[in-house]
């Protein structure tokens, strides 16, 4: 997937850089889930499951459906 920006009335591809910390991305999403373009509310971070696993971010949609976000 490519990202683009409009600069001086022209489309410019945004160069991809490796994120130096996956935790930083998780924090950005937790602070403002709108960056995903989804209508969700983050309700948990690093949620431990009964299966011994861990969910990076747990969210809920307006209809009550749960959304799991993993990096």
C-alpha positions as a printed NumPy array, in Angstrom:
array([[  0.   ,   0.   ,   0.   ],
       [  1.378,   3.386,  -0.941],
       [  0.742,   6.666,   0.801],
       [  0.439,   9.912,  -1.129],
       [  0.274,  13.596,  -0.343],
       [ -0.754,  16.588,  -2.416],
       [  2.061,  19.085,  -2.775],
       [  1.829,  22.077,  -5.102],
       [ -1.264,  20.545,  -6.754],
       [  0.616,  17.319,  -7.581],
       [  0.522,  13.875,  -6.026],
       [  3.773,  12.945,  -4.329],
       [  4.394,   9.459,  -2.995],
       [  5.399,   9.455,   0.654],
       [  8.585,   7.494,   1.189],
       [  8.25 ,   4.635,   3.634],
       [ 10.551,   4.552,   6.61 ],
       [ 10.806,   1.785,   9.114],
       [  9.26 ,   2.783,  12.426],
       [ 11.927,   2.751,  15.096],
       [  9.529,   1.434,  17.695],
       [  6.379,  -0.628,  17.324],
       [  5.399,   0.588,  20.785],
       [  5.286,   4.13 ,  19.448],
       [  2.784,   3.098,  16.759],
       [  0.671,   1.308,  19.355],
       [  0.684,   4.432,  21.535],
       [ -0.338,   6.65 ,  18.609],
       [ -3.281,   4.394,  17.829],
       [ -4.27 ,   4.168,  21.497],
       [ -4.222,   7.969,  21.776],
       [ -6.168,   8.569,  18.551],
       [ -7.762,   5.564,  16.864],
       [ -9.072,   7.862,  14.093],
       [ -5.708,   7.486,  12.341],
       [ -6.898,   4.007,  11.328],
       [ -9.983,   5.396,   9.624],
       [-12.189,   3.172,  11.777],
       [-15.073,   4.182,  14.03 ],
       [-13.764,   2.431,  17.154],
       [-13.063,   3.171,  20.804],
       [ -9.92 ,   1.696,  22.355],
       [-10.933,  -0.043,  25.602],
       [ -7.752,  -1.924,  26.479],
       [ -4.028,  -2.048,  25.852],
       [ -1.851,  -5.155,  26.318],
       [ -4.904,  -7.118,  27.477],
       [ -4.042, -10.548,  28.88 ],
       [ -6.34 , -13.291,  27.595],
       [ -7.513, -16.401,  29.409],
       [ -5.429, -18.396,  26.908],
       [ -2.196, -16.856,  28.168],
       [ -1.828, -14.544,  25.198],
       [ -1.825, -10.789,  25.008],
       [ -3.858,  -8.465,  22.76 ],
       [ -1.975,  -5.318,  21.74 ],
       [ -5.096,  -3.15 ,  21.57 ],
       [ -8.715,  -4.057,  22.204],
       [-11.413,  -1.821,  20.767],
       [-15.172,  -1.757,  20.427],
       [-17.324,  -0.536,  17.539],
       [-20.504,   1.481,  18.017],
       [-22.593,  -1.662,  17.404],
       [-20.821,  -3.484,  20.268],
       [-18.565,  -5.632,  18.074],
       [-15.086,  -6.151,  19.523],
       [-12.019,  -5.373,  17.415],
       [ -8.562,  -6.822,  18.117],
       [ -5.564,  -4.839,  16.926],
       [ -2.241,  -6.629,  16.647],
       [  1.043,  -5.351,  15.309]])
